[in-house]
Structure formats: structure tokens, C-alpha cells
Amino acid sequence: MNTKISCLYIAPNGNDHWSGLYPEPLVDKADGPLATIEAARDKIRKLRVKDNVSGNITVFIRSGRYTIQNTIEFTQDDSNVTYTNFPGEKVIFDCGLKITGWKKTTVNGISACVAEIPEVKSGKWYFRQLFVNGRRKSRTVIPEGKNNFFKVKDVFDREGKTDLFSGSNSFFFDRGDIKNWTNLQDIEIVMFHKWIEERMPVERVDEKTGFVICSKKTVMRVEKDTRYRIENVFEELKKPGQWYLDRNSGLLYYILEKDQTIDSIDVYAPLTLQAIKVVGDPENNNFVEGFKIKGIIMEHADWIHPYGENASCSQAAYRVPGVVFLKGCKNCAIEDCEIRHCGWYGIEISDGCSQIEIRGNRIWDMGAGGVKINGGDARSPALLRTHSIVISDNHIYGCGNVFYSAVGILSMHSANNLISGNHIHNLYYTGISCGWVWGYSENVSKDNIIENNIIHDIGKSLLSDMGGIYTLGVQPGTVIRGNTIYNLEKSEYGAWCIYLDEGSSHIIVENNLCAFTNSQVFHQHYGRENIIRNNIFAFGEEGIIGFSRKENHNSFTFERNILLTDRKPFFIFGYGCQDAGGIISDLNIFRDISARKVEWGIIKRKQDKKLSFEDAQKRGFDIHSFFVDPGFVDPVKLDFSLKTEDSVKSIGFKIFKTKITRRKNGKRCLDCAGQAG
């Protein structure tokens, strides 16, 4: 007989021996809700096998904090089940444990508090993050300060290290920068290499020679003057809000902040790395289908090095896993959840996934990024391909706290995706990245729509070579439209609002507002036949449009755009351009707000050869373009609304609504209500 059960219940006061059919314990305590997620999962599996229960089942979870001591794993046996909060109730899946038993102490001459953790002393537990009163707290970092770094003095075997990706596990340092501190192997050197960070656990230090050897090898070549910082030095534990875990004694130290007392702090340390894994068997055509997680808060998951013997990976922290992991899933969803205070990416969608919806989630205070999508590449079996993913209306911010090069939304080998309406901000690297093939080789990443996203405050002057939206490879059908991107800050080079990198081809970029970078605003490295139309590009500190490498084809067509500058050239032709060319540019509006006529372009390879507007027209560029005021109300104060449409209509510009306002503290901020596609 086919039994019909539509829902089960879980509650903190439940019992795993009960039926789970009741939302509260019965008066006689004979039955009631279950106590754990694992019990509900196992019960549903048994019901479907033993009692032939079919159809969709919803598991309602009552308000409370549920400790996740081990990652909860689901398989194809768990298809057509929704795990959701009971209506109106707050549910927390806690991957950590509250630390109690605090006592006053003194450390490094500073008043502090200490808790003894026997599991740490016995070697059963070690953690790398700590959260106090709902906020991430830092291990010690030297030198302190946003723009302060140590620099590599010299490297061993410098002549033998010529390739960019010829890494090393050692270098010479200035005397006194690195010492034989307590618990030396728990100390990490964090090195900043162009677009990645490298986490190098210290192995040995020779203070006399100023030479350090680490247990992990960098991916990129270590050079003289490469920047680095040092984390987790016990002797430097002196600043309020910092903490240190001594694995030998099992003692956890924390220096109280102003207005904090031992009795007023709630301290949580991570137990697990991942909260949930949903794993089918795509290689054998067995998928998890119809699985959904909704309205759940997940927090306090830890991080470890995911790179094996290496200190990093080549880009975007792409090897860092997700706190929620999906593989071999179809028609599944994660909706209205909150993932916070964790050490890796928030959500990872892996091989063989399709029709997945990630909607309305809040992902913040992460060690890495927000959402990562990947699947089989062009050489992989079709069953491992990942496609048709919707990443919509999520708020992703405050990320990259451990893996600085992580991305807000990273889509690698994946096609037919919609990335729409997300608000991404306060990261150290790229906002949205799409594609994972460098150059013109076969690429499964195509037909991706990236639209109506708000991306701002990216980079923070720590890394280089990033984009608000970044692409790689040949991507026919990919469209970047209706996005608002602003406030990008590079360290050394390259912070572009939209960045079409190596081989990016057949991509449409339209109706985007891009403004305020300390680089150029738009950049194409090399590629073919992209269309850049009907965008507003404004106020790059080095220029407006960057183009690095000219090839024997049309690299991009640039039409009906509005370009605003303040005494900076409009086009910058880079290292691979002997002269202006390789592009089609016409029907654009150019405006220098200083009311003078700046250069149309500069050719960097010819010692900054300048091209005037007249020079450009003689070469066939911008024959029907204008140097006129487009009529924005006050673009310097971030008001891009139009006083009049006369000028923009002269080039056939199609008006789209967008508005940026300034916060009271002076920072640029988008008025989200004014955004439309």
C-alpha cells in the first residue's frame, strides 16, 4: 500500500525515537517531533523503502540552534524533500561550539581572558576562526594597518626562477621581521602575489641569516619586495579583539574589547568545515532531484588549507570548497537562507548539476566567496556537465576574509546560467567571474546571462588584475547587461568594472553603468568580436577604456556608449598594440568634465603616444561620435539621471534607469530602488 506522509517536524525539545509527525511534544510525552536533521533524513529513507511512502515531503524545523558536529550528507535517496524553518521561526545550523569557562589572566603584559579546552590539548580539536558576540575576531597580524606589509629581502636561486608560476617555499627577510616565535608551525606567512594570496605555514626560521622555510610552496614566483604579512604570533597578542589558540596547552586567549566583560561575551569556535553535502552519482546517471533547503541560517564553519602542498591556487581561490556542497543534483534549490561567519565559499555547485536555483540568500562574513559553480569541461562526459543554474537576488558581502582572492560568484565550466539581481560588495577581488578557459580553446561556458547585479567596493587596494565582472574564453550567447558597478581599487594594476580577459569572445556588454575605479573602467585583454554598446563608463583614474592586445581580427565593436572623464584619456592601448586599431568605435559621446578636450587615446607601447579626436577620426574611429555634455544632472556627485535626452538621442542611446547616491559618511552607495535593467 502506498502511504501518504507530507511532512515531518524537528524541534530542540524533540526526540529521535518519536515519529516526527507532531510539531510539539504531546502532553504525555509519548510522541512528538524529532530532535535532529539526521534522524529526519533516515526516517524518510526508511518510510520510502519499508512503507512505500512517495511524493514530496517537507521537514519543518522549529526555532532553535542545532549543533552540526559532522557534515550532514544527503544522496539520491533524499530526493523530493524540503528542509525549511517552521513559518516565522529562526533556525540555526551551528557548525561551531560555544566556549565557556572563561577566567581572567595576563598575556604579554596585557589583561586578557583565557579558557581551557581539553580537546585541543589532547589533539582532537583545533580551529582557525573565532566569533565573539556575532562578529569575526582576528588572529594576530603583523605588521598592523591596512597598507602596511613586510617585503621579501631576497630569494634563493633567483636566476633559476624565471617563470611566473615557478613557486618557492623559502626566502630571505629583513632581520627582525620573522623570529623563532612560540608554536612556530602554527604561524602563517600570507604573501600577496598580483591577483592571489599565498598562505605559507612556517617550518623553520634562521634569525642569523634571515632565512625562512615554509611547509607549503607558493604558486607564483617569489621576488624581491613581494609583500607579505604574518598571522597567529602569540608574542604579538596585545590588541583588543584578538585571540590565540595554543594547541600544546589547550588554552584559548582572548583580549576583551572596550565595554566587554567575561560575563558579556558569547564565544563560538568552529567544529566542522561544511554544513551540508548533497551528492548524487552523475557518472552513473543517478541524481538527487527535488531537494530544497529554505529559510535556514548556517554559521561557524571552519577552514583548512585546501591546496595540498601548495600555498594557493592559480586564481579566484577556485579550489576552496563550499559550506553547502551540491554534486549530481537536478531541480534543487537553496532559498532564503543565511550563510555567515564561515571559512570557505558559501555554496558550491559541482559536477553534473542542472536546474539549480540559489535565490534570496544572504551570504556574508565568509573566508572565501559567495557561490561557486563548476562542472565537466569540454573534454568531460556529458553527464558531468553543469548547466541551467539560477543565482538570483542574493546579497553577498564581507567576503574574502581568509582567501582574499575569492570571488562573489564564480562560474567556471558551466553554461546557460542566469546570474541576476545580486548585490555584491566589500570583497578583495572580483565580483562575478564567468568562464575558465584561457584563450580560444573549446569552452563549455556559454549562453550565460549576467544582468541587473549591483557590484561595488571591490579590491580595497590589496590585490591586482580584477573585475567587477570578469570573463574568460569564447562564450557565444553570454550577455552582460543592466549591471551597476562602482568603486574598484587595485593594488598595483588593473581594477576594471568589466574585464574581458584572455580569449573572451562573442560577448555582448550593454546597458551597464560603470564608474569610479583607480584603473580604467572597461578593459579587454584580447578576444574577438565582442559588442560593447549602450553603456555609461565614467571616471577611471587612469582612463576609461583599456585594450591590451591587438590581433588580426575585430576585437570588439564599441558603439552608442557614453564616456565621462576628468582630464584622463578615453582609450588606453597597451603592451600588445603597436598602434590604435583592432576595434570598431563609433556613435559614442565623449565628455571631459573639466571642459577641455583631452586625448581620444594613448598608445602605451610607443612611450605614451597621444591621439587627438581628430587623429582618431583620420584613422576611421568615431566618425559619427561627439564631444558633448550628455546632460547628466551631477555625475561627479553620482547622479546619472538626465536633465535632457537630446544629446544621448543623437547617438541612438537607449535610456536605462539607475541611480547612485552618497551615504552620510561620504562613501558612494547605490540606491537599490532606483535600479532597473
Secondary structure, DSSP 8 states (H G I E B T S, - for coil): ------EEEE-TT--TTS-S-SSS--TTSSS--BS-HHHHHHHHHHHHHHS---S-EEEEE-SEEEE-SS-EEE-GGGTTEEEEE-TT--EEEE-EEEE---EEEEETTEEEEEEE-HHHHTTS---S-EEETTEEEEE-EES-STT--EE--B-TTGGG--STT---SEEE--TTSS---TTGGG-EEEEEETTEEEEEEEEEEETTTTEEEESSB-SS---TT-EEEEE--GGG--STTEEEEETTTTEEEE---TT--GGG--EEEE--S-SEEEE-BGGGTB-EES-EEES-EEE-------STTBS--SSTTTT--EEEEEESEEEEEEES-EEEEESSEEEEE-TT-EEEEEES-EEEEESS-SEEE----TTS-GGG--EEEEEES-EEES--SSSTT--SEEE-S-BS-EEES-EEEEESS-SEEE----SSS--S--S-EEES-EEEEE-TTT--SEEEEEE-SB-TT-EEES-EEEEE--SSS-EEEEEE-TTEES-EEES-EEEEESS-SEEE-SEESEEEES-EEEEESS-SEEEEE--SS--EEEES-EEEESSS-SEEEEEE-SSS-SEEEES-EEEETTSS---SEEEGGGTSEEE-HHHHHHTTS-TT-EE----EEEGGGTEEEES-SHHHHTTT-------EEE-TTS-EEE-GGG---
